[in-house]
Amino acid sequence: MVKLVAMFKRPADTDSFEGHYRNVHLGLIRKMPGMKRLDISKVTGGLMSTPEFYRMAEMYFEDQTALNQAIMSPQGMAAARDLLGFAKDIVQLFYAEVSE
């Protein structure tokens, strides 16, 4: 299993970010084909320092092929366009292999 991870730095306007994220972006993400699970987290603190990040989304797929297909699908492209429109400067995206 692999996951696509989106890490968001704290936005300048958290209320505006939350409104768009919850009311628009998550709906687009949930339409991505082949996604097995979606975990959304809000960073609330750190152990050794103040965390750099504000929110994290983890989108799970069966394998890298399924992830690639989801990203390149019309639904994935719509989610990407939206992401660039509201969070381009505060988001980092990467994928990771899920270990047992």
KOLGU-4560 file (N, C-alpha, C; in nm, 3 decimals, padded with zeros to 5 digits):
<recs>
<n_xx: 00.085 n_yy: -00.117 n_zz: 00.000 ca_xx: 00.000 ca_yy: 00.000 ca_zz: 00.000 c_xx: 00.089 c_yy: 00.123 c_zz: 00.000 mol: A seq: 1 type: MET>
<n_xx: 00.044 n_yy: 00.228 n_zz: -00.067 ca_xx: 00.115 ca_yy: 00.356 ca_zz: -00.068 c_xx: 00.017 c_yy: 00.466 c_zz: -00.028 mol: A seq: 2 type: VAL>
<n_xx: 00.074 n_yy: 00.578 n_zz: 00.015 ca_xx: -00.012 ca_yy: 00.691 ca_zz: 00.047 c_xx: 00.047 c_yy: 00.819 c_zz: -00.010 mol: A seq: 3 type: LYS>
<n_xx: -00.041 n_yy: 00.905 n_zz: -00.050 ca_xx: -00.007 ca_yy: 01.040 ca_zz: -00.091 c_xx: -00.029 c_yy: 01.127 c_zz: 00.032 mol: A seq: 4 type: LEU>
<n_xx: 00.071 n_yy: 01.203 n_zz: 00.070 ca_xx: 00.064 ca_yy: 01.285 ca_zz: 00.190 c_xx: 00.073 c_yy: 01.432 c_zz: 00.151 mol: A seq: 5 type: VAL>
<n_xx: -00.019 n_yy: 01.511 n_zz: 00.202 ca_xx: -00.016 ca_yy: 01.656 ca_zz: 00.184 c_xx: 00.005 c_yy: 01.719 c_zz: 00.321 mol: A seq: 6 type: ALA>
<n_xx: 00.112 n_yy: 01.795 n_zz: 00.334 ca_xx: 00.144 ca_yy: 01.865 ca_zz: 00.458 c_xx: 00.127 c_yy: 02.015 c_zz: 00.433 mol: A seq: 7 type: MET>
<n_xx: 00.043 n_yy: 02.078 n_zz: 00.514 ca_xx: 00.012 ca_yy: 02.219 ca_zz: 00.498 c_xx: 00.076 c_yy: 02.300 c_zz: 00.610 mol: A seq: 8 type: PHE>
<n_xx: 00.151 n_yy: 02.404 n_zz: 00.573 ca_xx: 00.201 ca_yy: 02.499 ca_zz: 00.672 c_xx: 00.084 c_yy: 02.586 c_zz: 00.717 mol: A seq: 9 type: LYS>
<n_xx: 00.101 n_yy: 02.653 n_zz: 00.829 ca_xx: -00.007 ca_yy: 02.737 ca_zz: 00.883 c_xx: -00.039 c_yy: 02.849 c_zz: 00.783 mol: A seq: 10 type: ARG>
<n_xx: -00.165 n_yy: 02.856 n_zz: 00.741 ca_xx: -00.204 ca_yy: 02.964 ca_zz: 00.648 c_xx: -00.216 c_yy: 03.097 c_zz: 00.721 mol: A seq: 11 type: PRO>
<n_xx: -00.205 n_yy: 03.205 n_zz: 00.647 ca_xx: -00.218 ca_yy: 03.339 ca_zz: 00.706 c_xx: -00.358 c_yy: 03.358 c_zz: 00.763 mol: A seq: 12 type: ALA>
<n_xx: -00.459 n_yy: 03.307 n_zz: 00.694 ca_xx: -00.599 ca_yy: 03.320 ca_zz: 00.737 c_xx: -00.654 c_yy: 03.178 c_zz: 00.757 mol: A seq: 13 type: ASP>
<n_xx: -00.648 n_yy: 03.129 n_zz: 00.880 ca_xx: -00.690 ca_yy: 02.991 ca_zz: 00.905 c_xx: -00.840 c_yy: 02.971 c_zz: 00.883 mol: A seq: 14 type: THR>
<n_xx: -00.921 n_yy: 03.072 n_zz: 00.911 ca_xx: -01.066 ca_yy: 03.058 ca_zz: 00.890 c_xx: -01.098 c_yy: 03.041 c_zz: 00.742 mol: A seq: 15 type: ASP>
<n_xx: -01.037 n_yy: 03.121 n_zz: 00.658 ca_xx: -01.059 ca_yy: 03.111 ca_zz: 00.514 c_xx: -01.009 c_yy: 02.976 c_zz: 00.462 mol: A seq: 16 type: SER>
<n_xx: -00.891 n_yy: 02.937 n_zz: 00.508 ca_xx: -00.834 ca_yy: 02.807 ca_zz: 00.467 c_xx: -00.929 c_yy: 02.694 c_zz: 00.505 mol: A seq: 17 type: PHE>
<n_xx: -00.972 n_yy: 02.693 n_zz: 00.631 ca_xx: -01.058 ca_yy: 02.585 ca_zz: 00.680 c_xx: -01.189 c_yy: 02.579 c_zz: 00.601 mol: A seq: 18 type: GLU>
<n_xx: -01.247 n_yy: 02.694 n_zz: 00.573 ca_xx: -01.371 ca_yy: 02.696 ca_zz: 00.496 c_xx: -01.355 c_yy: 02.634 c_zz: 00.360 mol: A seq: 19 type: GLY>
<n_xx: -01.251 n_yy: 02.672 n_zz: 00.289 ca_xx: -01.230 ca_yy: 02.616 ca_zz: 00.155 c_xx: -01.190 c_yy: 02.469 c_zz: 00.164 mol: A seq: 20 type: HIS>
<n_xx: -01.101 n_yy: 02.438 n_zz: 00.254 ca_xx: -01.052 ca_yy: 02.301 ca_zz: 00.268 c_xx: -01.166 c_yy: 02.204 c_zz: 00.296 mol: A seq: 21 type: TYR>
<n_xx: -01.249 n_yy: 02.239 n_zz: 00.392 ca_xx: -01.359 ca_yy: 02.151 ca_zz: 00.433 c_xx: -01.474 c_yy: 02.150 c_zz: 00.333 mol: A seq: 22 type: ARG>
<n_xx: -01.510 n_yy: 02.266 n_zz: 00.280 ca_xx: -01.630 ca_yy: 02.278 ca_zz: 00.197 c_xx: -01.607 c_yy: 02.252 c_zz: 00.049 mol: A seq: 23 type: ASN>
<n_xx: -01.483 n_yy: 02.261 n_zz: 00.004 ca_xx: -01.455 ca_yy: 02.242 ca_zz: -00.139 c_xx: -01.352 c_yy: 02.131 c_zz: -00.162 mol: A seq: 24 type: VAL>
<n_xx: -01.234 n_yy: 02.149 n_zz: -00.105 ca_xx: -01.122 ca_yy: 02.061 ca_zz: -00.141 c_xx: -01.143 c_yy: 01.916 c_zz: -00.099 mol: A seq: 25 type: HIS>
<n_xx: -01.189 n_yy: 01.893 n_zz: 00.022 ca_xx: -01.209 ca_yy: 01.755 ca_zz: 00.065 c_xx: -01.310 c_yy: 01.681 c_zz: -00.022 mol: A seq: 26 type: LEU>
<n_xx: -01.411 n_yy: 01.752 n_zz: -00.071 ca_xx: -01.508 ca_yy: 01.691 ca_zz: -00.161 c_xx: -01.443 c_yy: 01.645 c_zz: -00.291 mol: A seq: 27 type: GLY>
<n_xx: -01.349 n_yy: 01.724 n_zz: -00.341 ca_xx: -01.276 ca_yy: 01.687 ca_zz: -00.463 c_xx: -01.186 c_yy: 01.566 c_zz: -00.438 mol: A seq: 28 type: LEU>
<n_xx: -01.117 n_yy: 01.567 n_zz: -00.327 ca_xx: -01.027 ca_yy: 01.456 ca_zz: -00.294 c_xx: -01.105 c_yy: 01.325 c_zz: -00.281 mol: A seq: 29 type: ILE>
<n_xx: -01.218 n_yy: 01.331 n_zz: -00.216 ca_xx: -01.297 ca_yy: 01.209 ca_zz: -00.194 c_xx: -01.347 c_yy: 01.146 c_zz: -00.323 mol: A seq: 30 type: ARG>
<n_xx: -01.344 n_yy: 01.218 n_zz: -00.433 ca_xx: -01.386 ca_yy: 01.165 ca_zz: -00.563 c_xx: -01.274 c_yy: 01.095 c_zz: -00.638 mol: A seq: 31 type: LYS>
<n_xx: -01.151 n_yy: 01.100 n_zz: -00.586 ca_xx: -01.039 ca_yy: 01.037 ca_zz: -00.656 c_xx: -01.059 c_yy: 00.886 c_zz: -00.662 mol: A seq: 32 type: MET>
<n_xx: -01.049 n_yy: 00.828 n_zz: -00.781 ca_xx: -01.073 ca_yy: 00.684 ca_zz: -00.795 c_xx: -00.962 c_yy: 00.601 c_zz: -00.730 mol: A seq: 33 type: PRO>
<n_xx: -01.003 n_yy: 00.489 n_zz: -00.672 ca_xx: -00.907 ca_yy: 00.394 ca_zz: -00.617 c_xx: -00.858 c_yy: 00.425 c_zz: -00.477 mol: A seq: 34 type: GLY>
<n_xx: -00.901 n_yy: 00.536 n_zz: -00.419 ca_xx: -00.855 ca_yy: 00.570 ca_zz: -00.285 c_xx: -00.922 c_yy: 00.475 c_zz: -00.185 mol: A seq: 35 type: MET>
<n_xx: -00.840 n_yy: 00.412 n_zz: -00.102 ca_xx: -00.889 ca_yy: 00.315 ca_zz: -00.003 c_xx: -00.926 c_yy: 00.381 c_zz: 00.129 mol: A seq: 36 type: LYS>
<n_xx: -00.855 n_yy: 00.488 n_zz: 00.163 ca_xx: -00.875 ca_yy: 00.552 ca_zz: 00.293 c_xx: -00.824 c_yy: 00.695 c_zz: 00.286 mol: A seq: 37 type: ARG>
<n_xx: -00.886 n_yy: 00.783 n_zz: 00.363 ca_xx: -00.844 ca_yy: 00.922 ca_zz: 00.373 c_xx: -00.839 c_yy: 00.958 c_zz: 00.521 mol: A seq: 38 type: LEU>
<n_xx: -00.723 n_yy: 01.000 n_zz: 00.569 ca_xx: -00.706 ca_yy: 01.046 ca_zz: 00.707 c_xx: -00.670 c_yy: 01.194 c_zz: 00.703 mol: A seq: 39 type: ASP>
<n_xx: -00.747 n_yy: 01.274 n_zz: 00.774 ca_xx: -00.724 ca_yy: 01.418 ca_zz: 00.784 c_xx: -00.686 c_yy: 01.450 c_zz: 00.928 mol: A seq: 40 type: ILE>
<n_xx: -00.576 n_yy: 01.523 n_zz: 00.946 ca_xx: -00.530 ca_yy: 01.557 ca_zz: 01.080 c_xx: -00.501 c_yy: 01.705 c_zz: 01.090 mol: A seq: 41 type: SER>
<n_xx: -00.521 n_yy: 01.758 n_zz: 01.210 ca_xx: -00.482 ca_yy: 01.895 ca_zz: 01.240 c_xx: -00.370 c_yy: 01.887 c_zz: 01.343 mol: A seq: 42 type: LYS>
<n_xx: -00.257 n_yy: 01.948 n_zz: 01.314 ca_xx: -00.142 ca_yy: 01.945 ca_zz: 01.404 c_xx: -00.173 c_yy: 02.036 c_zz: 01.523 mol: A seq: 43 type: VAL>
<n_xx: -00.162 n_yy: 01.981 n_zz: 01.642 ca_xx: -00.198 ca_yy: 02.058 ca_zz: 01.762 c_xx: -00.080 c_yy: 02.087 c_zz: 01.854 mol: A seq: 44 type: THR>
<n_xx: 00.037 n_yy: 02.034 n_zz: 01.825 ca_xx: 00.152 ca_yy: 02.061 ca_zz: 01.910 c_xx: 00.272 c_yy: 01.978 c_zz: 01.869 mol: A seq: 45 type: GLY>
<n_xx: 00.384 n_yy: 02.003 n_zz: 01.934 ca_xx: 00.506 ca_yy: 01.930 ca_zz: 01.906 c_xx: 00.576 c_yy: 01.893 c_zz: 02.036 mol: A seq: 46 type: GLY>
<n_xx: 00.660 n_yy: 01.790 n_zz: 02.030 ca_xx: 00.730 ca_yy: 01.745 ca_zz: 02.150 c_xx: 00.858 c_yy: 01.823 c_zz: 02.175 mol: A seq: 47 type: LEU>
<n_xx: 00.935 n_yy: 01.848 n_zz: 02.070 ca_xx: 01.066 ca_yy: 01.910 ca_zz: 02.087 c_xx: 01.072 c_yy: 02.053 c_zz: 02.035 mol: A seq: 48 type: MET>
<n_xx: 00.971 n_yy: 02.093 n_zz: 01.956 ca_xx: 00.971 ca_yy: 02.227 ca_zz: 01.899 c_xx: 00.831 c_yy: 02.260 c_zz: 01.851 mol: A seq: 49 type: SER>
<n_xx: 00.813 n_yy: 02.384 n_zz: 01.810 ca_xx: 00.686 ca_yy: 02.424 ca_zz: 01.751 c_xx: 00.677 c_yy: 02.365 c_zz: 01.611 mol: A seq: 50 type: THR>
<n_xx: 00.571 n_yy: 02.292 n_zz: 01.582 ca_xx: 00.559 ca_yy: 02.229 ca_zz: 01.450 c_xx: 00.549 c_yy: 02.332 c_zz: 01.339 mol: A seq: 51 type: PRO>
<n_xx: 00.609 n_yy: 02.297 n_zz: 01.227 ca_xx: 00.604 ca_yy: 02.381 ca_zz: 01.107 c_xx: 00.469 c_yy: 02.367 c_zz: 01.037 mol: A seq: 52 type: GLU>
<n_xx: 00.401 n_yy: 02.255 n_zz: 01.061 ca_xx: 00.281 ca_yy: 02.224 ca_zz: 00.984 c_xx: 00.153 c_yy: 02.245 c_zz: 01.063 mol: A seq: 53 type: PHE>
<n_xx: 00.047 n_yy: 02.271 n_zz: 00.990 ca_xx: -00.084 ca_yy: 02.301 ca_zz: 01.044 c_xx: -00.183 c_yy: 02.186 c_zz: 01.022 mol: A seq: 54 type: TYR>
<n_xx: -00.181 n_yy: 02.127 n_zz: 00.903 ca_xx: -00.271 ca_yy: 02.016 ca_zz: 00.868 c_xx: -00.196 c_yy: 01.913 c_zz: 00.787 mol: A seq: 55 type: ARG>
<n_xx: -00.251 n_yy: 01.790 n_zz: 00.790 ca_xx: -00.194 ca_yy: 01.681 ca_zz: 00.713 c_xx: -00.309 c_yy: 01.596 c_zz: 00.659 mol: A seq: 56 type: MET>
<n_xx: -00.297 n_yy: 01.557 n_zz: 00.533 ca_xx: -00.393 ca_yy: 01.464 ca_zz: 00.471 c_xx: -00.315 c_yy: 01.344 c_zz: 00.419 mol: A seq: 57 type: ALA>
<n_xx: -00.365 n_yy: 01.224 n_zz: 00.449 ca_xx: -00.303 ca_yy: 01.101 ca_zz: 00.401 c_xx: -00.407 c_yy: 01.025 c_zz: 00.320 mol: A seq: 58 type: GLU>
<n_xx: -00.375 n_yy: 01.003 n_zz: 00.192 ca_xx: -00.465 ca_yy: 00.936 ca_zz: 00.099 c_xx: -00.403 c_yy: 00.802 c_zz: 00.060 mol: A seq: 59 type: MET>
<n_xx: -00.468 n_yy: 00.693 n_zz: 00.095 ca_xx: -00.413 ca_yy: 00.559 ca_zz: 00.079 c_xx: -00.463 c_yy: 00.493 c_zz: -00.049 mol: A seq: 60 type: TYR>
<n_xx: -00.370 n_yy: 00.424 n_zz: -00.117 ca_xx: -00.400 ca_yy: 00.352 ca_zz: -00.242 c_xx: -00.336 c_yy: 00.215 c_zz: -00.237 mol: A seq: 61 type: PHE>
<n_xx: -00.390 n_yy: 00.123 n_zz: -00.313 ca_xx: -00.342 ca_yy: -00.016 ca_zz: -00.315 c_xx: -00.193 c_yy: -00.025 c_zz: -00.350 mol: A seq: 62 type: GLU>
<n_xx: -00.152 n_yy: 00.051 n_zz: -00.452 ca_xx: -00.013 ca_yy: 00.048 ca_zz: -00.496 c_xx: 00.019 c_yy: 00.176 c_zz: -00.573 mol: A seq: 63 type: ASP>
<n_xx: 00.143 n_yy: 00.188 n_zz: -00.617 ca_xx: 00.187 ca_yy: 00.309 ca_zz: -00.687 c_xx: 00.109 c_yy: 00.330 c_zz: -00.817 mol: A seq: 64 type: GLN>
<n_xx: 00.076 n_yy: 00.222 n_zz: -00.885 ca_xx: -00.002 ca_yy: 00.233 ca_zz: -01.009 c_xx: -00.138 c_yy: 00.294 c_zz: -00.982 mol: A seq: 65 type: THR>
<n_xx: -00.206 n_yy: 00.249 n_zz: -00.877 ca_xx: -00.337 ca_yy: 00.303 ca_zz: -00.842 c_xx: -00.326 c_yy: 00.451 c_zz: -00.803 mol: A seq: 66 type: ALA>
<n_xx: -00.219 n_yy: 00.487 n_zz: -00.731 ca_xx: -00.197 ca_yy: 00.627 ca_zz: -00.694 c_xx: -00.176 c_yy: 00.711 c_zz: -00.819 mol: A seq: 67 type: LEU>
<n_xx: -00.090 n_yy: 00.664 n_zz: -00.909 ca_xx: -00.063 ca_yy: 00.738 ca_zz: -01.032 c_xx: -00.190 c_yy: 00.757 c_zz: -01.115 mol: A seq: 68 type: ASN>
<n_xx: -00.271 n_yy: 00.653 n_zz: -01.124 ca_xx: -00.395 ca_yy: 00.662 ca_zz: -01.200 c_xx: -00.490 c_yy: 00.763 c_zz: -01.135 mol: A seq: 69 type: GLN>
<n_xx: -00.496 n_yy: 00.765 n_zz: -01.003 ca_xx: -00.583 ca_yy: 00.860 ca_zz: -00.933 c_xx: -00.538 c_yy: 01.003 c_zz: -00.957 mol: A seq: 70 type: ALA>
<n_xx: -00.408 n_yy: 01.026 n_zz: -00.950 ca_xx: -00.354 ca_yy: 01.161 ca_zz: -00.970 c_xx: -00.383 c_yy: 01.211 c_zz: -01.111 mol: A seq: 71 type: ILE>
<n_xx: -00.372 n_yy: 01.122 n_zz: -01.209 ca_xx: -00.390 ca_yy: 01.160 ca_zz: -01.349 c_xx: -00.536 c_yy: 01.156 c_zz: -01.395 mol: A seq: 72 type: MET>
<n_xx: -00.626 n_yy: 01.110 n_zz: -01.310 ca_xx: -00.767 ca_yy: 01.104 ca_zz: -01.346 c_xx: -00.825 c_yy: 01.246 c_zz: -01.352 mol: A seq: 73 type: SER>
<n_xx: -00.940 n_yy: 01.263 n_zz: -01.416 ca_xx: -01.005 ca_yy: 01.395 ca_zz: -01.414 c_xx: -01.032 c_yy: 01.445 c_zz: -01.272 mol: A seq: 74 type: PRO>
<n_xx: -01.067 n_yy: 01.354 n_zz: -01.183 ca_xx: -01.094 ca_yy: 01.393 ca_zz: -01.044 c_xx: -00.965 c_yy: 01.437 c_zz: -00.974 mol: A seq: 75 type: GLN>
<n_xx: -00.856 n_yy: 01.365 n_zz: -00.999 ca_xx: -00.727 ca_yy: 01.401 ca_zz: -00.941 c_xx: -00.677 c_yy: 01.534 c_zz: -00.994 mol: A seq: 76 type: GLY>
<n_xx: -00.697 n_yy: 01.556 n_zz: -01.123 ca_xx: -00.654 ca_yy: 01.682 ca_zz: -01.184 c_xx: -00.736 c_yy: 01.799 c_zz: -01.129 mol: A seq: 77 type: MET>
<n_xx: -00.866 n_yy: 01.778 n_zz: -01.106 ca_xx: -00.950 ca_yy: 01.883 ca_zz: -01.049 c_xx: -00.904 c_yy: 01.916 c_zz: -00.907 mol: A seq: 78 type: ALA>
<n_xx: -00.870 n_yy: 01.815 n_zz: -00.829 ca_xx: -00.821 ca_yy: 01.837 ca_zz: -00.693 c_xx: -00.688 c_yy: 01.912 c_zz: -00.696 mol: A seq: 79 type: ALA>
<n_xx: -00.601 n_yy: 01.878 n_zz: -00.791 ca_xx: -00.471 ca_yy: 01.945 ca_zz: -00.802 c_xx: -00.488 c_yy: 02.092 c_zz: -00.840 mol: A seq: 80 type: ALA>
<n_xx: -00.576 n_yy: 02.119 n_zz: -00.937 ca_xx: -00.602 ca_yy: 02.259 ca_zz: -00.976 c_xx: -00.654 c_yy: 02.340 c_zz: -00.856 mol: A seq: 81 type: ARG>
<n_xx: -00.745 n_yy: 02.281 n_zz: -00.782 ca_xx: -00.798 ca_yy: 02.351 ca_zz: -00.666 c_xx: -00.689 c_yy: 02.375 c_zz: -00.562 mol: A seq: 82 type: ASP>
<n_xx: -00.607 n_yy: 02.274 n_zz: -00.537 ca_xx: -00.498 ca_yy: 02.286 ca_zz: -00.440 c_xx: -00.404 c_yy: 02.400 c_zz: -00.477 mol: A seq: 83 type: LEU>
<n_xx: -00.369 n_yy: 02.409 n_zz: -00.604 ca_xx: -00.281 ca_yy: 02.517 ca_zz: -00.649 c_xx: -00.347 c_yy: 02.653 c_zz: -00.635 mol: A seq: 84 type: LEU>
<n_xx: -00.479 n_yy: 02.656 n_zz: -00.640 ca_xx: -00.550 ca_yy: 02.782 ca_zz: -00.629 c_xx: -00.559 c_yy: 02.837 c_zz: -00.487 mol: A seq: 85 type: GLY>
<n_xx: -00.560 n_yy: 02.748 n_zz: -00.387 ca_xx: -00.578 ca_yy: 02.800 ca_zz: -00.251 c_xx: -00.462 c_yy: 02.770 c_zz: -00.156 mol: A seq: 86 type: PHE>
<n_xx: -00.370 n_yy: 02.681 n_zz: -00.195 ca_xx: -00.265 ca_yy: 02.643 ca_zz: -00.099 c_xx: -00.128 c_yy: 02.624 c_zz: -00.163 mol: A seq: 87 type: ALA>
<n_xx: -00.108 n_yy: 02.676 n_zz: -00.281 ca_xx: 00.017 ca_yy: 02.654 ca_zz: -00.355 c_xx: 00.142 c_yy: 02.685 c_zz: -00.272 mol: A seq: 88 type: LYS>
<n_xx: 00.138 n_yy: 02.792 n_zz: -00.197 ca_xx: 00.258 ca_yy: 02.836 ca_zz: -00.124 c_xx: 00.275 c_yy: 02.771 c_zz: 00.013 mol: A seq: 89 type: ASP>
<n_xx: 00.176 n_yy: 02.691 n_zz: 00.057 ca_xx: 00.186 ca_yy: 02.636 ca_zz: 00.193 c_xx: 00.179 c_yy: 02.484 c_zz: 00.196 mol: A seq: 90 type: ILE>
<n_xx: 00.174 n_yy: 02.418 n_zz: 00.082 ca_xx: 00.158 ca_yy: 02.272 ca_zz: 00.080 c_xx: 00.283 c_yy: 02.203 c_zz: 00.029 mol: A seq: 91 type: VAL>
<n_xx: 00.312 n_yy: 02.089 n_zz: 00.088 ca_xx: 00.416 ca_yy: 01.998 ca_zz: 00.039 c_xx: 00.349 c_yy: 01.863 c_zz: 00.016 mol: A seq: 92 type: GLN>
<n_xx: 00.376 n_yy: 01.803 n_zz: -00.099 ca_xx: 00.318 ca_yy: 01.673 ca_zz: -00.134 c_xx: 00.428 c_yy: 01.570 c_zz: -00.151 mol: A seq: 93 type: LEU>
<n_xx: 00.405 n_yy: 01.450 n_zz: -00.101 ca_xx: 00.496 ca_yy: 01.339 ca_zz: -00.125 c_xx: 00.419 c_yy: 01.210 c_zz: -00.111 mol: A seq: 94 type: PHE>
<n_xx: 00.476 n_yy: 01.103 n_zz: -00.159 ca_xx: 00.413 ca_yy: 00.972 ca_zz: -00.139 c_xx: 00.508 c_yy: 00.883 c_zz: -00.064 mol: A seq: 95 type: TYR>
<n_xx: 00.451 n_yy: 00.786 n_zz: 00.006 ca_xx: 00.530 ca_yy: 00.697 ca_zz: 00.091 c_xx: 00.473 c_yy: 00.556 c_zz: 00.085 mol: A seq: 96 type: ALA>
<n_xx: 00.562 n_yy: 00.461 n_zz: 00.096 ca_xx: 00.520 ca_yy: 00.321 ca_zz: 00.104 c_xx: 00.481 c_yy: 00.292 c_zz: 00.249 mol: A seq: 97 type: GLU>
<n_xx: 00.366 n_yy: 00.230 n_zz: 00.266 ca_xx: 00.319 ca_yy: 00.196 ca_zz: 00.400 c_xx: 00.384 c_yy: 00.067 c_zz: 00.443 mol: A seq: 98 type: VAL>
<n_xx: 00.454 n_yy: 00.068 n_zz: 00.556 ca_xx: 00.522 ca_yy: -00.051 ca_zz: 00.606 c_xx: 00.438 c_yy: -00.119 c_zz: 00.711 mol: A seq: 99 type: SER>
<n_xx: 00.455 n_yy: -00.247 n_zz: 00.721 ca_xx: 00.382 ca_yy: -00.326 ca_zz: 00.822 c_xx: 00.455 c_yy: -00.317 c_zz: 00.954 mol: A seq: 100 type: GLU>
</recs>
